[in-house]
Amino acid sequence: MPAIPSEPQPAPLPLTTAADFPEDQWNDWRWHMRKRINTVEKAQQWIRTTPAEEKAIAESAGKYRWSLTPYYASLMDPDDPECPVRQQAVPSLGELMEFHGTDVDPVGDMFFRKTNRVVHKYPDRVIMLITEACPVYCRHCTRKFHTTDVDGTYFEKNEGEDFTEDLQYIADHPEIRDVLLTGGDPLSYRDGKLEEIISGLRAIPSVEIIRIGSRFPVLLPQRITTELCEMLARYHPVWLNTHFNHPKEITPESERAVDLLLRHGIPVGNQTVLLRGVNDEVHTMRKLMTELLRIRVRPYYLYHCDNVTGVAHFMTSVEKGWEIMDGLQGYITGFGVPQYVLTTRLGKIPMARPAYEQVPAGLLLRNYKGQEMVVDQDVYPVTEPSADNGDGGR
């Protein structure tokens, strides 16, 4: 019996791309903020969603916020749910799973909070959580309870409170010389509002350094305008730390944003999070670090993914982190190797494997190739000479 011909399947609808928009719209960061994607229907204009993604979006509704800018959506592979950009931006069922030991605040922001916004964990520096808003609600955010959880916040009061109490705390503690503005993303505020905060900090004589933690250079680089950079440059020294996680995020637009910051004297550092399925391979991380150096962004930290409620599915083992670091050290320029850290209530704990160990003869040293040598205690003393040894201990 001849086979019955199957019904022809309709061709998939064409998807939206950046080329579909006038240049003046695409280059306007406010347009992107107005047009953020936050429904399945809007997402399907850019990607072919899977049943699992659609289920995750439906089941996370009312629990976790989600939105992404058209710019960041344009970086997603429309047909691959494992795309590293897509995994960071589109809800997944892993967010709703329970994992052992998760916490909404594993790094202790609420524990060390001194005012509505000021978190004072280290002797000479504080962070100010100035907003809950972000252009994209990254699915791996360590402050997911603050930014993404519909019912969560780290604020003692609310975001609308004025900054008088926060600025007064910093002024009353002259040991504070370094203030990091974070959130949420501080650049979600308009320039004028941001300048009010920064000028208030700059008026405090003991504040030497103002830092901004922002993912806008990655998620919506059009936000980095000449007007913004000129305003920031009035309050130097100002530093900006951003958050590239994958080479795919380094684009001509992000490169232009970094260049504009640098031309206004604002150094740019990068804090990458080690994420399962996104960047947990040596070749990916090596490519990311060398590309960052190419665009003149200094790799700063490689964070071990925190065991955060709704994020733990991204966590790797520490052993995987060691493997990544072993694949960077010696293979790329030294200042391109970030510091691998685990963030806890005790602070950031350096996690890189030592390249030496003390042995009876002195120090056993190991290079990036695994080659070893012993240096004698008499050549490179491990301990300080005793005070009564007139020859300096040699």
Sine and cosine of phi, psi and omega as CSV:
sin_phi,cos_phi,sin_psi,cos_psi,sin_omega,cos_omega
0.00,0.00,0.80,-0.60,-0.04,-1.00
-0.92,0.40,0.58,-0.82,0.00,-1.00
-0.91,0.41,0.64,-0.77,0.04,-1.00
-0.98,0.20,0.83,-0.55,-0.02,-1.00
-0.88,0.47,0.68,-0.74,-0.01,-1.00
-0.98,0.22,0.40,-0.92,0.04,-1.00
-0.91,0.41,0.73,-0.69,0.05,-1.00
-0.90,0.43,0.71,-0.71,0.01,-1.00
-0.98,0.18,0.68,-0.74,0.02,-1.00
-0.91,0.41,0.59,-0.81,0.04,-1.00
-0.91,0.41,0.63,-0.77,0.01,-1.00
-0.88,0.48,0.58,-0.81,0.01,-1.00
-0.90,0.43,0.59,-0.81,0.04,-1.00
-0.90,0.44,0.59,-0.81,-0.04,-1.00
-1.00,-0.08,0.36,-0.93,0.03,-1.00
-0.96,0.28,0.58,-0.81,0.13,-0.99
-0.70,-0.71,0.19,-0.98,0.01,-1.00
-0.86,0.52,-0.51,0.86,-0.04,-1.00
-0.92,0.40,-0.22,0.98,-0.03,-1.00
-0.99,0.17,-0.07,1.00,-0.10,-0.99
-0.89,-0.46,0.58,-0.82,0.08,-1.00
-0.86,0.51,0.53,-0.85,-0.08,-1.00
-0.87,0.49,-0.61,0.80,-0.03,-1.00
-0.92,0.38,-0.54,0.84,0.10,-0.99
-0.94,0.35,-0.75,0.66,-0.09,-1.00
-0.89,0.46,-0.49,0.87,-0.03,-1.00
-1.00,0.00,0.04,1.00,-0.03,-1.00
-0.98,-0.18,0.94,-0.34,-0.07,-1.00
-0.90,0.43,-0.51,0.86,0.01,-1.00
-0.92,0.39,-0.59,0.81,0.06,-1.00
-0.88,0.48,-0.70,0.71,0.02,-1.00
-0.88,0.48,-0.65,0.76,0.00,-1.00
-0.91,0.42,-0.60,0.80,0.03,-1.00
-0.94,0.34,-0.51,0.86,-0.12,-0.99
-0.98,-0.18,0.38,0.93,-0.04,-1.00
-0.86,0.50,0.53,-0.85,-0.08,-1.00
-1.00,-0.05,0.83,-0.56,-0.04,-1.00
-0.55,-0.83,0.33,0.95,0.10,-1.00
-0.67,-0.75,0.33,-0.94,0.05,-1.00
-0.86,0.52,-0.68,0.73,-0.06,-1.00
-0.88,0.47,-0.67,0.74,0.04,-1.00
-0.93,0.38,-0.63,0.78,0.02,-1.00
-0.89,0.45,-0.59,0.81,-0.04,-1.00
-0.94,0.34,-0.16,0.99,0.14,-0.99
-0.97,0.25,-0.32,0.95,-0.08,-1.00
-0.91,-0.41,-0.55,0.84,-0.05,-1.00
-0.69,-0.72,0.36,-0.93,0.11,-0.99
-1.00,-0.04,0.99,-0.13,-0.10,-1.00
-0.92,0.40,0.53,-0.85,0.05,-1.00
-1.00,-0.06,0.32,-0.95,0.08,-1.00
-0.83,0.56,-0.60,0.80,0.01,-1.00
-0.91,0.42,-0.67,0.75,0.04,-1.00
-0.90,0.43,-0.68,0.73,-0.01,-1.00
-0.90,0.44,-0.63,0.78,0.04,-1.00
-0.91,0.40,-0.66,0.75,-0.01,-1.00
-0.90,0.43,-0.66,0.75,0.02,-1.00
-0.89,0.45,-0.68,0.73,-0.01,-1.00
-0.92,0.40,-0.70,0.72,-0.09,-1.00
-0.97,0.23,-0.38,0.93,0.03,-1.00
-1.00,0.04,-0.16,0.99,0.02,-1.00
-0.87,0.50,0.74,-0.67,-0.05,-1.00
1.00,0.09,-0.17,0.98,0.05,-1.00
-0.94,-0.34,-0.83,0.55,-0.02,-1.00
-0.85,-0.53,0.69,-0.73,0.14,-0.99
-0.95,0.32,0.42,-0.91,0.22,-0.98
-0.46,-0.89,0.63,-0.78,0.12,-0.99
-0.27,-0.96,0.44,-0.90,0.10,-0.99
-0.55,-0.84,0.50,-0.87,-0.02,-1.00
-0.97,0.24,0.48,-0.88,0.11,-0.99
-0.82,0.57,-0.60,0.80,0.03,-1.00
-0.85,0.53,-0.78,0.63,-0.05,-1.00
-0.93,0.38,-0.55,0.84,0.07,-1.00
-0.88,0.47,-0.55,0.84,-0.03,-1.00
-0.93,0.37,-0.28,0.96,0.02,-1.00
-1.00,0.04,-0.18,0.98,-0.05,-1.00
-0.97,0.22,0.60,-0.80,0.16,-0.99
-0.96,0.28,0.86,-0.52,-0.10,-0.99
-0.93,0.36,-0.33,0.94,-0.09,-1.00
-0.92,-0.38,-0.05,1.00,-0.10,-0.99
-0.87,-0.50,0.97,-0.26,0.01,-1.00
-0.92,0.39,-0.24,0.97,0.05,-1.00
-1.00,0.01,0.06,1.00,0.06,-1.00
-0.79,0.62,0.75,-0.66,-0.07,-1.00
-0.89,0.45,-0.50,0.87,0.07,-1.00
-0.96,0.27,-0.70,0.72,-0.02,-1.00
-0.87,0.49,-0.64,0.77,0.01,-1.00
-0.91,0.42,-0.52,0.86,0.01,-1.00
-0.98,0.21,-0.31,0.95,-0.18,-0.98
-0.92,-0.38,-0.52,0.86,-0.11,-0.99
-0.98,-0.22,0.75,-0.66,0.01,-1.00
-0.82,0.58,0.54,-0.84,0.06,-1.00
-0.76,-0.65,0.32,-0.95,-0.03,-1.00
-0.91,0.41,-0.38,0.92,0.04,-1.00
-0.86,0.52,-0.47,0.88,0.00,-1.00
-0.90,0.43,-0.41,0.91,-0.09,-1.00
-0.99,-0.16,-0.01,1.00,0.02,-1.00
-0.99,0.11,0.42,-0.91,0.05,-1.00
-0.99,-0.13,0.70,-0.71,0.03,-1.00
-0.79,-0.61,0.49,-0.87,-0.05,-1.00
-0.91,0.42,0.72,-0.69,0.16,-0.99
0.98,0.20,0.18,0.98,-0.02,-1.00
-0.94,0.34,0.38,-0.93,-0.06,-1.00
-0.50,-0.87,0.53,-0.85,0.05,-1.00
-0.98,0.19,-0.23,0.97,-0.02,-1.00
-0.54,-0.84,0.90,0.44,-0.08,-1.00
-0.93,0.37,-0.33,0.94,-0.03,-1.00
-1.00,-0.07,-0.09,1.00,0.15,-0.99
1.00,0.10,0.45,0.89,0.01,-1.00
-0.86,0.50,-0.70,0.72,-0.01,-1.00
-0.95,0.32,-0.54,0.84,0.01,-1.00
-0.91,0.43,-0.63,0.78,-0.07,-1.00
-0.99,-0.14,0.12,0.99,-0.01,-1.00
-0.94,0.34,0.75,-0.66,-0.03,-1.00
-0.96,-0.29,-0.47,0.88,0.07,-1.00
-0.72,-0.70,-0.23,-0.97,0.02,-1.00
-0.84,0.54,-0.58,0.82,-0.13,-0.99
-0.84,-0.55,-0.39,0.92,-0.14,-0.99
-1.00,0.10,0.81,-0.59,0.09,-1.00
-0.91,-0.41,0.88,-0.47,-0.11,-0.99
-0.89,-0.45,1.00,-0.06,-0.05,-1.00
-0.97,-0.24,-0.57,0.82,-0.06,-1.00
-0.95,-0.32,0.38,-0.93,-0.13,-0.99
-0.85,0.52,-0.72,0.69,-0.19,-0.98
-0.93,-0.36,0.23,0.97,-0.07,-1.00
-0.47,-0.88,0.45,-0.89,0.01,-1.00
-0.69,-0.73,0.27,-0.96,0.23,-0.97
-0.92,-0.38,0.50,-0.87,0.13,-0.99
-0.88,-0.48,0.90,-0.44,0.05,-1.00
-0.99,0.11,1.00,-0.03,-0.19,-0.98
-1.00,0.01,-0.22,0.97,-0.01,-1.00
-0.39,-0.92,0.29,-0.96,0.15,-0.99
-0.98,-0.21,-0.18,0.98,-0.17,-0.99
-0.99,0.12,0.53,-0.85,0.06,-1.00
-0.60,-0.80,0.46,-0.89,0.07,-1.00
-0.94,0.34,-0.55,0.83,0.08,-1.00
-0.74,-0.67,0.74,-0.67,0.06,-1.00
-1.00,0.01,1.00,-0.06,-0.06,-1.00
-0.87,0.49,0.71,-0.71,-0.10,-1.00
-0.95,0.31,-0.25,0.97,-0.05,-1.00
-0.97,-0.25,0.23,0.97,-0.15,-0.99
-0.86,0.50,0.76,-0.65,0.01,-1.00
-0.94,0.35,-0.39,0.92,0.08,-1.00
-0.97,-0.23,0.65,0.76,-0.06,-1.00
-0.85,0.53,-0.58,0.81,0.01,-1.00
-0.90,0.43,-0.54,0.84,-0.04,-1.00
-0.99,0.13,-0.67,0.75,-0.14,-0.99
-0.99,-0.11,-0.61,0.79,-0.26,-0.96
-0.93,-0.38,-0.54,0.84,0.03,-1.00
-0.92,0.39,0.83,-0.56,-0.08,-1.00
-0.85,0.52,-0.58,0.81,-0.08,-1.00
-0.98,-0.20,0.06,1.00,-0.11,-0.99
-0.98,-0.22,0.40,-0.92,0.13,-0.99
-0.26,-0.97,0.49,-0.87,0.15,-0.99
-0.99,-0.11,-0.17,0.99,0.00,-1.00
-0.92,0.40,0.62,-0.79,0.08,-1.00
-0.96,0.28,-0.59,0.81,-0.02,-1.00
-0.91,-0.42,-0.99,-0.16,0.10,-0.99
-0.46,-0.89,0.19,-0.98,-0.08,-1.00
-0.91,0.41,-0.43,0.90,-0.07,-1.00
-0.97,0.23,-0.19,0.98,0.02,-1.00
-0.87,0.49,0.56,-0.83,0.02,-1.00
-0.95,0.32,0.13,-0.99,-0.16,-0.99
-0.99,-0.12,0.13,0.99,-0.10,-0.99
-0.85,0.53,-0.76,0.65,-0.03,-1.00
-0.89,0.45,-0.62,0.78,-0.03,-1.00
-0.93,0.38,-0.73,0.69,0.00,-1.00
-0.91,0.41,-0.59,0.81,0.00,-1.00
-0.91,0.40,-0.63,0.78,0.04,-1.00
-0.86,0.51,-0.71,0.70,-0.01,-1.00
-0.91,0.42,-0.67,0.74,0.01,-1.00
-0.90,0.44,-0.55,0.84,-0.03,-1.00
-0.98,0.19,-0.11,0.99,0.00,-1.00
-0.83,-0.56,0.99,0.12,-0.09,-1.00
-0.91,0.42,-0.18,0.98,0.09,-1.00
-0.95,0.32,-0.25,0.97,0.01,-1.00
-0.99,0.16,0.93,-0.38,-0.02,-1.00
-0.91,-0.41,-0.13,0.99,-0.15,-0.99
-0.65,-0.76,0.86,-0.51,-0.01,-1.00
-0.85,-0.53,0.80,-0.60,0.02,-1.00
-0.96,-0.28,0.88,-0.48,0.09,-1.00
-1.00,0.06,0.81,-0.58,-0.04,-1.00
-0.54,-0.84,-0.32,-0.95,-0.04,-1.00
-0.04,-1.00,-0.88,-0.48,0.29,0.96
0.68,0.74,-0.05,-1.00,-0.02,-1.00
-0.91,-0.41,0.90,-0.44,-0.05,-1.00
-0.84,0.55,-0.51,0.86,-0.04,-1.00
-0.97,0.24,0.02,1.00,0.18,-0.98
-0.92,0.40,-0.43,0.90,0.05,-1.00
-0.96,0.27,0.45,-0.89,0.12,-0.99
-0.92,0.40,0.33,-0.94,-0.05,-1.00
-0.84,0.55,-0.68,0.74,-0.05,-1.00
-0.89,0.47,-0.69,0.72,0.02,-1.00
-0.91,0.42,-0.67,0.75,0.01,-1.00
-0.90,0.44,-0.63,0.78,0.00,-1.00
-0.91,0.41,-0.58,0.82,0.06,-1.00
-0.84,0.54,-0.68,0.73,-0.03,-1.00
-0.94,0.35,-0.74,0.67,-0.07,-1.00
-0.92,0.39,-0.65,0.76,0.02,-1.00
-0.91,0.42,-0.56,0.83,0.07,-1.00
-0.89,0.45,-0.63,0.78,0.05,-1.00
-0.94,0.35,-0.67,0.74,-0.05,-1.00
-0.92,0.40,-0.35,0.94,0.03,-1.00
-0.97,0.23,-0.15,0.99,0.02,-1.00
-1.00,-0.02,0.91,-0.41,-0.13,-0.99
-0.85,0.53,-0.53,0.85,-0.08,-1.00
-0.98,0.20,-0.23,0.97,0.01,-1.00
-0.99,0.14,0.92,-0.40,-0.01,-1.00
-1.00,-0.07,-0.68,0.73,-0.13,-0.99
-0.86,-0.51,0.72,-0.69,0.16,-0.99
-0.91,-0.42,0.81,-0.58,0.03,-1.00
-0.89,-0.46,0.51,-0.86,0.05,-1.00
-0.84,-0.55,0.80,-0.60,0.10,-0.99
-0.99,-0.16,0.93,-0.38,-0.10,-1.00
-0.59,-0.81,0.65,-0.76,0.11,-0.99
-0.98,-0.20,0.12,0.99,0.02,-1.00
-0.84,0.54,-0.61,0.79,0.04,-1.00
-0.86,0.52,-0.34,0.94,-0.01,-1.00
-0.99,-0.15,-0.71,0.70,-0.17,-0.99
-1.00,0.01,-0.45,0.89,0.00,-1.00
-0.33,-0.94,0.95,0.30,-0.10,-0.99
-0.89,0.45,-0.28,0.96,0.06,-1.00
-0.88,0.47,-0.30,0.95,0.03,-1.00
-0.92,0.39,-0.41,0.91,-0.03,-1.00
-0.99,0.12,1.00,-0.05,-0.08,-1.00
-0.97,-0.26,0.26,-0.96,0.08,-1.00
-0.87,0.50,-0.65,0.76,-0.02,-1.00
-0.89,0.45,-0.69,0.73,0.04,-1.00
-0.88,0.47,-0.74,0.67,-0.06,-1.00
-0.91,0.41,-0.61,0.79,0.05,-1.00
-0.90,0.43,-0.62,0.78,0.05,-1.00
-0.91,0.42,-0.73,0.68,-0.01,-1.00
-0.88,0.48,-0.62,0.79,-0.06,-1.00
-0.91,0.41,-0.31,0.95,0.03,-1.00
-0.96,0.29,-0.18,0.98,-0.13,-0.99
-0.83,-0.56,0.48,0.88,-0.02,-1.00
-0.87,0.50,0.46,-0.89,0.05,1.00
-0.99,0.16,0.79,-0.62,0.08,-1.00
-0.86,-0.51,0.74,-0.67,0.04,-1.00
-0.88,-0.47,0.44,-0.90,0.09,-1.00
-0.76,-0.65,0.79,-0.61,0.13,-0.99
-0.95,-0.31,0.77,-0.64,0.02,-1.00
-0.88,-0.48,-0.28,-0.96,-0.32,-0.95
-0.43,-0.90,0.95,0.32,0.17,-0.99
-0.99,0.12,0.75,-0.66,0.01,-1.00
-0.93,-0.37,-0.25,0.97,-0.09,-1.00
-0.47,-0.88,0.56,-0.83,0.00,-1.00
-0.83,0.55,-0.46,0.89,-0.02,-1.00
-0.89,0.46,-0.36,0.93,-0.03,-1.00
-0.99,0.14,-0.19,0.98,0.02,-1.00
-1.00,0.02,0.95,-0.33,-0.13,-0.99
-0.79,-0.61,0.18,-0.98,0.10,-0.99
-0.83,0.56,-0.59,0.81,0.01,-1.00
-0.92,0.39,-0.71,0.71,0.00,-1.00
-0.93,0.37,-0.57,0.82,0.04,-1.00
-0.90,0.43,-0.64,0.77,0.03,-1.00
-0.91,0.41,-0.63,0.78,0.01,-1.00
-0.89,0.45,-0.70,0.71,0.03,-1.00
-0.89,0.46,-0.69,0.72,-0.01,-1.00
-0.87,0.50,-0.65,0.76,-0.01,-1.00
-0.91,0.42,-0.67,0.74,0.05,-1.00
-0.87,0.49,-0.73,0.68,-0.03,-1.00
-0.89,0.45,-0.64,0.77,-0.01,-1.00
-0.91,0.41,-0.30,0.95,0.07,-1.00
-0.98,-0.22,0.31,0.95,0.12,-0.99
0.98,0.21,0.33,0.94,-0.04,-1.00
-0.97,-0.24,0.97,-0.26,0.03,-1.00
-0.90,0.44,0.57,-0.82,-0.03,-1.00
-0.86,-0.52,0.84,-0.54,0.10,-1.00
-0.92,-0.39,0.25,-0.97,-0.04,-1.00
-0.77,-0.63,0.67,-0.75,0.06,-1.00
-0.86,-0.51,0.95,-0.31,0.00,-1.00
-0.99,-0.11,0.60,-0.80,0.12,-0.99
-0.97,-0.26,0.75,-0.66,0.06,-1.00
-0.96,0.26,0.90,-0.44,-0.14,-0.99
-0.82,-0.58,0.81,-0.59,0.03,-1.00
-0.86,0.51,0.79,-0.62,0.06,-1.00
0.99,0.14,-0.09,1.00,-0.02,-1.00
-0.94,-0.34,-0.78,0.62,-0.08,-1.00
-0.58,-0.81,0.42,0.91,-0.10,-0.99
-1.00,-0.03,0.61,0.79,0.12,-0.99
-0.78,-0.63,0.61,-0.79,-0.09,-1.00
-0.85,0.53,-0.72,0.69,-0.09,-1.00
-0.90,0.43,-0.56,0.83,0.03,-1.00
-0.93,0.38,-0.72,0.69,-0.04,-1.00
-0.93,0.36,-0.59,0.81,0.03,-1.00
-0.91,0.42,-0.66,0.75,0.04,-1.00
-0.89,0.45,-0.67,0.74,0.01,-1.00
-0.87,0.49,-0.74,0.68,-0.06,-1.00
-0.92,0.40,-0.64,0.77,0.00,-1.00
-0.95,0.32,-0.55,0.84,0.07,-1.00
-0.93,0.36,-0.60,0.80,0.07,-1.00
-0.88,0.47,-0.68,0.73,0.03,-1.00
-0.89,0.45,-0.60,0.80,-0.01,-1.00
-0.88,0.48,-0.62,0.79,-0.01,-1.00
-1.00,-0.06,0.20,0.98,0.11,-0.99
0.93,0.36,0.60,0.80,0.14,-0.99
-0.96,-0.28,0.79,-0.62,-0.06,-1.00
-1.00,0.05,0.89,-0.46,0.12,-0.99
-0.86,0.51,0.76,-0.65,-0.12,-0.99
-0.91,-0.41,-0.92,0.38,0.02,-1.00
-0.85,-0.52,0.53,-0.85,0.34,-0.94
-0.93,-0.38,0.96,-0.29,-0.04,-1.00
-0.99,0.11,0.73,-0.68,0.26,-0.97
-0.94,0.34,0.74,-0.67,-0.05,-1.00
-0.85,0.53,0.79,-0.61,-0.02,-1.00
-0.95,0.32,0.48,-0.88,0.00,-1.00
-0.99,0.11,0.92,0.38,-0.08,-1.00
-1.00,-0.05,0.63,-0.78,0.09,-1.00
-0.83,0.55,0.81,-0.59,0.00,-1.00
1.00,0.04,0.02,1.00,-0.07,-1.00
-0.80,-0.60,-0.32,0.95,-0.20,-0.98
-0.86,0.51,-0.35,0.94,0.03,-1.00
-0.92,0.40,-0.29,0.96,0.06,-1.00
-1.00,0.08,-0.21,0.98,-0.11,-0.99
-0.93,0.37,0.63,-0.77,0.17,-0.99
-0.97,-0.25,0.01,-1.00,0.17,-0.99
-0.98,0.19,0.35,-0.94,0.13,-0.99
-0.89,0.45,-0.57,0.82,0.03,-1.00
-0.85,0.53,-0.60,0.80,0.05,-1.00
-0.91,0.42,-0.63,0.77,0.07,-1.00
-0.88,0.48,-0.67,0.74,0.05,-1.00
-0.88,0.47,-0.66,0.75,0.02,-1.00
-0.87,0.49,-0.68,0.74,0.03,-1.00
-0.89,0.46,-0.74,0.67,-0.03,-1.00
-0.89,0.45,-0.63,0.77,0.05,-1.00
-0.89,0.47,-0.48,0.87,0.00,-1.00
-0.99,0.10,-0.11,0.99,0.04,-1.00
-0.98,-0.22,-0.75,0.66,-0.09,-1.00
-0.87,0.50,0.84,-0.55,0.01,-1.00
1.00,0.02,-0.38,0.92,-0.05,-1.00
-1.00,-0.06,-0.34,0.94,0.07,-1.00
-0.73,-0.69,0.20,-0.98,0.00,-1.00
-0.76,0.65,0.66,-0.75,-0.10,-1.00
-0.82,0.58,-0.68,0.73,-0.03,-1.00
-0.98,0.21,0.04,1.00,0.14,-0.99
-1.00,-0.06,-0.02,1.00,-0.01,-1.00
-1.00,-0.10,0.90,-0.43,-0.01,-1.00
-0.97,0.26,0.24,-0.97,0.10,-0.99
-1.00,0.03,0.82,-0.57,0.01,-1.00
-0.99,0.12,0.86,-0.51,-0.08,-1.00
-0.71,-0.70,0.44,-0.90,0.15,-0.99
-0.90,-0.44,0.85,-0.53,-0.06,-1.00
-1.00,-0.01,0.79,-0.62,-0.02,-1.00
-0.68,-0.73,-0.01,-1.00,0.10,-1.00
-0.93,0.37,-0.27,0.96,0.10,-1.00
-0.99,0.14,-0.13,0.99,-0.07,-1.00
0.92,-0.40,-0.19,-0.98,0.04,-1.00
-0.99,0.13,0.84,-0.54,-0.05,-1.00
-0.97,-0.24,0.89,-0.45,0.06,-1.00
-0.87,0.49,0.73,-0.68,-0.14,-0.99
-0.88,-0.48,0.03,1.00,-0.03,-1.00
-0.91,0.42,0.58,-0.81,0.06,-1.00
-0.93,0.36,0.70,-0.72,0.05,-1.00
-0.92,0.39,0.58,-0.82,0.02,-1.00
-0.99,-0.12,0.35,0.94,-0.01,-1.00
-0.47,-0.88,0.29,-0.96,0.20,-0.98
-0.47,-0.88,0.52,-0.85,-0.02,-1.00
-0.99,0.15,0.77,-0.64,0.04,-1.00
-0.80,-0.60,0.25,-0.97,-0.06,-1.00
-0.79,0.61,-0.58,0.81,-0.06,-1.00
-0.98,0.17,-0.27,0.96,-0.05,-1.00
0.49,-0.87,-0.90,-0.43,0.00,-1.00
-0.84,-0.54,0.75,-0.66,0.16,-0.99
-1.00,-0.05,0.90,-0.44,-0.04,-1.00
-0.96,-0.29,0.56,-0.83,-0.06,-1.00
-0.72,-0.69,0.79,-0.62,0.00,-1.00
-1.00,-0.05,-0.03,-1.00,-0.09,-1.00
-0.92,0.40,-0.32,0.95,0.05,-1.00
-1.00,0.03,-0.07,1.00,-0.05,-1.00
1.00,0.01,0.05,1.00,0.03,-1.00
-0.96,0.27,0.60,-0.80,-0.12,-0.99
-0.83,-0.56,0.47,-0.88,0.14,-0.99
-0.48,-0.87,0.41,-0.91,0.05,-1.00
-0.94,-0.34,0.77,-0.63,0.12,-0.99
-0.96,-0.27,0.71,-0.71,-0.14,-0.99
-0.95,0.32,0.57,-0.82,0.06,-1.00
-0.83,0.56,-0.54,0.84,0.00,-1.00
-0.96,0.28,-0.38,0.92,0.00,-1.00
-1.00,0.02,-0.74,0.67,0.06,-1.00
-0.81,-0.58,1.00,0.06,-0.05,-1.00
-0.86,0.52,0.69,-0.72,0.06,-1.00
-0.99,0.12,-0.59,0.80,-0.06,-1.00
-0.94,-0.33,0.43,-0.90,0.06,-1.00
-0.94,0.35,0.60,-0.80,0.04,-1.00
-0.91,0.41,0.51,-0.86,0.04,-1.00
-0.94,0.33,0.46,-0.89,-0.09,-1.00
-0.90,0.43,-0.47,0.88,-0.08,-1.00
-1.00,-0.02,0.15,0.99,-0.02,-1.00
-0.99,-0.14,0.98,-0.21,-0.13,-0.99
-0.91,0.42,-0.35,0.94,-0.04,-1.00
-1.00,-0.05,0.25,0.97,0.03,-1.00
0.98,0.22,0.24,0.97,0.04,-1.00
1.00,0.08,0.16,0.99,-0.02,-1.00
-0.92,-0.39,0.00,0.00,0.00,0.00
